[in-house]
Amino acid sequence: MSHDLLVAGEARPMDPETARTRRSLGRVRGKNRSAWVVYAVRALLVVAWLASWEIAARTIIDPFFYSKPSAIWDKLVVWFEDGTSHGSIWSNMAVTLEEAVLGFLIGTLAGVVLGVILGRSRFLADVLAPFIKGANAIPRIVLASLFVIWFGLGMSSKVATAFVLVFFAVFFNAFQGAREVDKVLVDNARILGASRWDLMRTIVLPSATSWILASMHVAFGFALIGAVVGEVVGADKGMGLLINQAQGNFDAAGIYAGMVVVTVLALVAEWLITRLENRLTAWRPPSGSQAAGI
């Protein structure tokens, strides 16, 4: 479809490259406008929710049980300016984050390795399947209590709780990703003389990357949950300890404030994992929706 440009009163055909550039700029501007609209609507929803909660706490519901945004904000200000009964809020956040990161890294590594190995070995998968399913069925809160008995109130018990939550989330995705590898690619590579390690490195792991990265988004949230649950069961520092102490004092604002801090940590981690995913999957061609600018 030709485009005309009116210059000095006469119609001249627009250069195809210029037309493509203008269309691309138009799509970018449209996409930016859509993004700002989405952010604005999100902000309005948050403001409406907080305002309705504050009004309800002042008129209808009992703030002793349900707290209110202003009280939660005051608690956060006290924590960040004056500290908590267990040291500065930053040190408690650092402890919880360290526990979650360690559990996440160890659980992800173990889940990927075992998931890919069992995904490519049907015999091992058949042998170990009932044991893995049985371990996955054990309530995590029971394990958290056992870990405190086994490893004490220190960091080890929280890392272990985070590990068991992360491991199964990653394992099942890595297992399925290894199973879903295109058989034609594997057969062609074998015909060309690829060894088992070559197949794993050049075909199986790249094919399972999307499955593994998808599980990591959920896995870090599980790691934080494991760390906080472990701290609630028994700890001498961390956000879970602050939440547990607030519960013991019937301090609803303190519970919500702890939840807010943990949520912010999870959102920051989610953003970092998304950036990592975009880097590791840059080799893939864009999907239909991405190519269309959606």
N, C-alpha and C positions, 0 to 999 in steps of 0.2 A: 504494500500500500504506500503510495507516494505521498510525501509531505511537501507543502509549498511554503516558501518563505518570501514575504513581501518586502522587497528592498527597493527603495527609490521608486515606488509606485508600480513595479513590474514583478510578476510572479517568477520565481526561480526555484528549481527543484533543490530540496535540502539534501546535503551530503548524507549517505546512509550511515556513516560512522557517527555523525552529529546527531542524527535521529535516534540511534541506539543509545548514545550517551544521555540524551534528554529523557528517553524512556526509563533508563536505569535510575537517573536522578529522581524522576517522579515516583518510582517505586520506593526508593529509599526514604523520600520525604513522607510518603504515605505510611510506610512502616513505622517511622519515628512518631508520626502523629498518633497512630494506633497504639503504640507503646505508652505514650503519655496519657492517653485516654484510659488505658488499663490501670496505670499507676494511680491516676486521679480517682477512679472508681474504687480501687482498693482502699485508698486513704479515706474516702468518704465512708466506706463500710466500717472501717476501724473506728473512726470518730463517732459514727452513729451508735455503734455497739457500746463504746465506752461511755458515751453520754447517757444512753438509756440505762446502763448499769448504775451509773452514779445517781441518776434521778430516782431509780427504783430503790436504791439503798437508803436514800434520804426520805422516802415517802412510803414505800410498801414493804420491802423485805428488811429483815434484821441484819444490819451490817456486822454484828458480832459473829454470825455464822457465815455470811457470804462476802464480807468485807466490801470494799468499794475502790475504784481506781485511784482516788486521791490518797487513800490510806496506803495502798500498795506503792504508789509513787513516793510517799513519805518514808516508807520502810526502805526502799531502794536508795533514797538519798542518805539516810542514816548509815546504811551498810557501806556505801561508797565513800562517804565523807568521814565517818567516825569508826568504821569497822564493825565487826560482829563480836559475839562473845567467844568466838574461837579464832580470833585473829582477823586480819584484813580480808575483805571480800575477794581481793585479787588472789591471795594465797589459797583460799578455798576453791575458787574457780580453777586455779592452776592444778590443784590436786585432782579434782574431778576430770579435768580435760586430759591430764597425763594418764590417768587410769583408763579413760575411754580410748585414747589414741593407741596406747599399748595393746589393749584388748582388741581393738579394731585391726591393727597391723598383724598381730599374731593370728587372730581368727581368720582374717582374709587370706593370709599366706597358707595356713593349714587347709582352709576350705578350698582354695584354688588347686593346690597340689593334689589333695585326696580326691576332689571332685573330678579333675581331669583324668587322673589315673583310673579311677573306677568307671568313668565314662567311656574309656577306651578299652577296658577289660571287663567283659561281660561275666567271666568266671568269678573274679573278685567281687564284682557288684552283687552277684547272686549269693555269694557266701556271706558278705557283710551287711546285706540289706536289712535283715531283721534287727541286727544290733544297732545300726544307725537309726532306724525308725523308733526303736525302743528308747534310745538315748534322747532323741528329739522329743519324745512324748513326756519326758520327766518335767514336772513344773519347775521353772527356773527359780522361783522364790525359795523352793526347798534346797536347791543347789547353792543359792546364796548363803543360806543358813549354814549348810555344811562347810562351805569354803571359809566362813568366818571361824568355825571350829578348827578346821585343818590348818589354815594359814594365818589366823589371828586377825586383829583389827587393822593391820597395815594395808599397804597398797596391793599386796599379792592377791588377797581374797577378792578385791574389786576387779582387778584385771582378769582373774579367772571367771568371774560372773560375766563380764563383758565378752570374754572370749567365747563362752558357750553360746551366747546369744548371736554373736557375729558369725561363728563358724557355720552353723546350720543354714543361715540365710545365704551365705556365699556358696557353701558346698552344693546345695541343690541346684543353684543356677549354673555353677561351673560344670556339674555333672550333666545337666541337660544340654548345655552349650557344646560339650565334647561329644555328646551323642548325636547332635544335630549337624555335624560336619558333613559336607557334601561327599557322598561315597565315590562319585565320579572323580573328584579332585584327588582323593586318597589313592584310588586305583591308578590314575595317571601318574602320580608321583612315584608310586611303587614301580611302575613299568620303567620309569626313567632312572630307577636305581636309588631312590631316596631311602635312607635308613630310618629306623624308628624315631631316633632323635630329630632327624630332619623333618619328618612328618609332624612331630609334636611342635617344633619350633616355627615352621613356616606355614602350616595349614591349621592344625588343631587349635593352638593358642590364639592366632588371629581370628579364627572363626568364632571362638568362644568369648572373645573380648567384649562384645556387646552384652552378652548375658552376664558376665562378671561385673562389668561397670554398672549395669542396671541394678544388680544386687547391692553394690557398694553404697548407693544412695540410701537404701533402707538400713544397711548394716551399721553405718555410723550412728544413726538414731538408736539402734539396738545397743550399740556400745555405750552410749550415754545413759540409756535406761539401765543397763547392767551396772555401770559405775554408781549411779544414784541409788538403785535398789540395794546394792551392796553396802553403801554408806548408811542407808536407812536401817538396815539390819544390824550393823555394828561398825563404827568408825570413830576416829578421833579428829577427823577434819574432812571438809568437802561440802558440796552443796546439798547432798543427801542428808548429811548430819544437821545442817541448818534447817532443812525442811522438817526433819524428824523432831528437832527441838521446838520448832514453831508449832507443830502438831501437839506436842506435849503441853505447851503453854496455851493452847486454844487460840493461837495467833493466826487467824485466817490470812491476814495481810502478809505475814512472813511466808506462809506456804505459797501464796500466789507469787510473791516476789522471787522466791527460789525457782518457781516454774518459769518465770519470765527470763531469768538469767540462763537457765538451761536451754530454753527455747532459742534464745539469741545465739548461744554457742552452736546449737544444731543447725541453725540457718546459715551461719558463717561457714561451717563445715560443708554443708550442702552446696554452697556457692563454689567453694574450692574444689570439691569433687566434680562439679559440672565443668569447671575450667579444665581439670585434668582429663575428663572424658572427651572434651572437644579437641584437646591436643592429641590424645591417643587414637582418636577415630577420624583424624583429619584426612586420612587416605581414602575413606569411603566416599563414593559419589553421593551428592545430596539426594534426599528422597524427593518424591513428586511434589509434596507440599513445600519443601524448602526451595526447590527449583522455581516454584511459582511465586515465591516470596511470601508465603503464608507463615 
